[in-house]
Amino acid sequence: MIVIFWLSFFIVFYTFAGYGIFLYFLIKVKRALKGKPVIPFENDEQLPECTLVVAAYNEELFIEDKIANCLKLNYPSGKLKLLFITDGSADRTPEIIRLHPQIQLLHQPQRAGKIAAVHRAMEYVNTEIAVFTDANTFLNTDAIIKICRHYADKTVGCVAGEKRVQIDENADASAAGEGFYWKYESALKKWDSELYSVVGAAGELFSVRRSLYQDVPADTVLDDFMISMLIATKGYRIVYEPEAYAIETASENVSEELKRKIRIAAGGIQSILRLKQLFNPFKFPVLSFQYISHRVLRWTVTPFLLILTFVLNAFLPNNALYDTIFAAQILFYLLAFLGFIMEKRQIRIKALFVPYYFCVMNYAVLMGIIRYFTKKQSAVWEKAQRKQN
């Protein structure tokens, strides 16, 4: 029992903190041996032609602002195309886009899901690079330049931008927790990228070489993750570019964030089953290590081990070490429960948001696993409601 406890405790610690510490150490060693990575030079003549692809479904509340944001993006004249696809939208989204002749619009009344729309859009992309972004996120002015400069390196097959969550002073648990999570994720992605490759891209902002793009099955839940990782399996790197970022508001509340996280967790299990080749360290020595450490553990065993660690700790011999660990766990979960109570009463105590969000996130993984294996997770995107500005 003691061996199982310590093994479980180690995996939990490694998943949420140890990997980041070890990764930071590896980066320090790599810099000492090879120096800091060189930032690619932004040369207008060398920047490739690219198409910005926006899949929008019933986004009439955001689409005008999104269009304005896209039209303000800096990029060499004649090298950036804008392509919006609105399949299935039943509101005014297509009508609003048609008012802007600079944008190529694809629309059909049938809704087949986001990934089907993206596949259809890619048939019209004839530029070297395709950049994907969500309709309800807003890019910084130089985002496309910062992304596309990396393609001067022929080993780069995909570039992931940074997701930033807009948080105000009165942020609730969904906003504060999501914002803290993405700051930590961004740090890990920077180090992953510097060590070798990011482990997957987020749909808010990422890009691929058109020649490497591969359609994923229509029932794929995490299409952005799968599209990017399939490129990684071909031997190309996924680079992280924090100077290209997409800003979005947080989920409307914790319930909406939970819905989103459960879907991601179900998609994570699906992706793991479909990317079995990445478990081969002989073929992917560094990428396998990064993939298992950063993704697989979070999406599979670690939430179960959190429970197991707590239960086993209650039955371990009484001594100062075990009692301290058990007391720390009890305190952490009490803070999470208080966060839950305060959130229900709309009392904002930020110190309680992180433990509460952490528990919500791991609960979502458990529910996502159940949803996937009970075949209750559809690939059709069900948008989480976002806070309005």
N, C-alpha and C positions, 0 to 999 in steps of 0.2 A: 504493500500500500504506500509506503514511504517513497519507493522508487517511482511509482506511477504519479504520485503527487508532484515530486520534483521535476519529472519529465514534463508533466502538464504545465506546471508553473513556468518552466523554462520556455516552452513553446509559446505560451501566452505572452510572456515578457518579450521574447524575441520578435514576435509578430508585430507588436504595437510600439516597441521602443528599441529593442536590441538590434534589429536590422538597420534602423536608422543610425544608431551609434556605430555599428560595424561598417556601414557604408561610408559614413563620414571619415572614419579612420582609413579606409581603402583609398578614398579620394586624396587625403593628405599624403599618403605614401606615393600615389601616382603622380601628384604634382611635384613631390620632391625628386622623383626620378625623371619626369618628362616635362615639367613645367606646367603652367596653366594653359588651358585650351585657347587657341587663337580664335577671336571673333571674326567671322567672315566679313569681308569688305563689301559694302553696298554699292555696286557699280550698276548704273542704269542699263548699260549695254549688255551686261552679263545676266541681269535678272531675266528669268524665263517668262514666256507668256503663260498666263494662268486664268482659270475661270473660277469665280466665286459662286459656289452652289448653295442655295438656300432652300430647304424644304419647309414649306409653311402650310399648316393645317388650321383653318379657322383662327387666323391671327389678326383680325381686323383692328384689334385694340393696339397692337404693336407695330403693324406692318409699315405704316407711314413713317414712323420714327426709324425703323430698320432700313428702309429705303434711303432716307436722308443720311443715315450713318454710312451706308455703303457708297453713296455718291461722293462722300467727303474723303474716302480712303486715298492715301497717296500711293501712286504707282506710275511708272513710266507711261506716257501717253500711247494708247493703242495696244498696250500689252495686257490689260485687265478686262475681262468680260464678266458680266453679271447675269446669272441664270437662276430664276426663281421657279420652283415647281410647287403647285398648289392642289395636287390631285385630291379629290374628295371634299374639298372645302365647300361648305354650304353657306358661308357668310359673304361679306363684301371683299374678302382678301384678293381674289383675282381681279375684280373690278378696279381696286385701288392700284394694283401693280400695272394694269394696262394703261394708266394715265402717264406712265414713265417709259417713253420709247427707248431709253438707254438700256432697258432691262429686257432680256429674252424671257418670256413667260411660257411655261408649259402647264396646261391644265386639262384635266378630264374629270367628269363627275364621279367616277368610280373611286372608292377608297380601298386601297390594298395594303396600307401601312407605309410607314416612313421608308423602310428599306426598299420596297418595291418602287417608290417614287424616286429614290436616289439612283437605283439601277437604271430607271428610265431616263433620268436626267443625264447620266453618264454617257448615254448613247449620243448625246449632242455636244459632249465636251471633246474638243479637238486640240486643246492646248497641252503643253508639256506637263503642267501642274494643275491639279484640281484642289481647291480649298473649300472645306465644308464649315458652315456655321449655322447655328440655330436662329430661327426667326425672332425669338424674344431676347436675344443677347446683342450687345453693342460692342463693337471693336474699337480699339485705339487707332488713331489715324495712320500710323505707320505699321500696322499689324501685318499686312500682306508683304511689305518689303522685308520686315524682320524674319518672316517665315521663309520666303522664297530665296533669300540670300544663301541659305544652307544647301540648296540643291547644286551649288557649284562643286560640292563634294559628292562624287559619284557613288560613295558607299551609303549615302543617305537616301532612304526610300520613302520616308514619312517624317513630317515635322508636326509636333503637337504644340499648340499654344497653351496659354495659362487661363484657367477659369478663375474669375474673381467674383465673390458674392458681395453684393451691396448691403452694408449693415449700417443702421443708424443708431443713435444713442439709446433709443427705446427698443432695441432688438429683443425679440423673444428667443426661446430656446432653439427654434428651428433656424433662425437667422444666425445667432451667435454660435451655435454648435456647428452648423454647416460652414460658416466662415472660418472657424478655428480648424476644422477638419481639412479644408482646402488649402489653408496656409501650410499645414504640416505636409499634406500631399505634395504641394508644390516644391517644398524643400527636398523631399524624397525624389521627386522627378528630376530636379536639377542634378542631384548626385547620381541617380541612375543613368542619366544621359551622359554625364561626364565619365562615368566608369565604362559604359558601353552603349546601352540603349534603354530608352524608356519602355516600360512594360504596358503598352497600349495607349491609345489616345482617347480623349473625351470629345463627344460630338459638338460641344460648344464652339470649338475651334481646332481644326486639324487639317492637314493637307497630305496629298500623296502624289507620287509620280503617276501620270495617267497610264503609262505602259505597264505599271505594276499592279494597277487596280484589278481586283478580282471580285466578281459577284459572290456574295455569300447566300446561303439558302434562305428562302423566303420566310422561314419560321425563326430566323435569327433574332434574338432579343436585344443583344448588345452589338448592333451592327458596326458602330464606330470602333469598338474594341477589336472585333473580329477582323474588320478590314485592315486595320493597322497591324495586328499581330500576324496575319497571313503574309504581309510584306516582310515582317521580321523573320518568318520561317524560310524565306527565300534568300536569307543571308544579308539583308539590308538593315541598316540601323534606323531607329526612331529617335529623332532628336527633340529635345524639349527647348522651347524658346519663350522664356518668361517675359520678354519685351513685346511679345504679341499676345494680347489678352482680350478675353471676352467677359464683359460684365453683365451679370444678371441679378435680379432680385432673388431673395430667398423664397423657399416654399411658403405658402400662405400660413401654414401652421404645422405643428408636429405630425398631425394625421396625414397631411399631404406629403410631407417629407418621408414618412414611414411608407406610404404607398410607392413612392419613387424608389426608396431603398430596397424594398421587397422585390420590385421588378428587376433592379440591378443585380440583386443576389441570385435570383432565379436565372438570369442571363449569365451570371458568373459561372454557375454550375454547368450550364449548357456549353459555355465556351471552353471550360476545362476538359469536358468530355470530347470536344471537337478538336482540341489542340494537343492531343496526346503526344505528338512528336516532340513537343517542347520539354518533355520529361527526360529526354535523352541528353545527358551531360557530355557525351562523347561528340555529339553533333553540334550542340549549342552549349559549350562549357560555361560561359559567363551568363548568357541569356537565361538558361535553365535555372541557375542560382537566383537571378533577379526575379524571374517569373514565380518560382515557388515561394520565395521569401516575401515578395511584395503583394502577390495576388492569391495564390493557391491557398496558403494557410488561412488568410482572412476569410476566404469564401467557402472553406470546408470545415476543418477540425477545430479551429481556435474558439469559436463561440461555444461549442460543446465542452471544450476543455476549461473554459471559464467556469462553467457549472460544476464540472468534475473537481476542479481545484478547490472550490468553495466547500463542496460536500466532503471531500476527503480530509480537508483541513480540520473539519469539526471532529473527526475521529482520530486524529493523530495524537501522540503522547503529549501531555502537558509539559511544555518548557518555554523559555522566554522567546525563542525564535518562532516556533509555530504559533504561539499565542499572539505575538506581535503581527505576524502575517494575517492571521485570522481576524484580529481586531481591525487591521487596515482594510480588509475586504468588507467587513461589516460597515465600517464608517463610509467607505466609498459608495456602497449600495444604499445606505441611508441617505446620503447626500443626493444620490440619483432619485430616490423616492421623494425627497423633499422638493427636488426640482420638478418632478411630475405634479406634485400638489400645488406648488407655486404657479406653475404654468396654467393649470386648470383655473386657478383663481386670478390669473393675469397679473401676478406680482412678479416683477422683473428682478431677480437676484442672479447676476451673471456667473457668480462662483458656482452655482448649482447647474448651470446649463451644460458644461462639458461632461460631467459624469452622467447626467440624464441623457444627453445625445449619444454618448458612448454606449449606454445600455440599449437605447432605441436602435442604434446601428447594428448591434450584435443580435438583437431580437429579430431584426429584419432579415438577417442572414438565415437564421433558423427557419423563419416563415418562408423565405425565398426557396430554400432547399425543399421544403414540403410542397410548395406550390409547383416547383418544377417536376418533381417525381410523381405528383398527382395529376400532372398535365393540365393544370389550371392557368398557366401563364401564356397569354397570347402574345404574338410578336407585334400586333398592332399597338402602336404607342398610345397610352392613356396619359395625357398630360397632367402633371401635378399643377395645381393652382399656385400661381406666384403672387407675391405681394405687389400691389400697385404703387407706383411712384407718386 
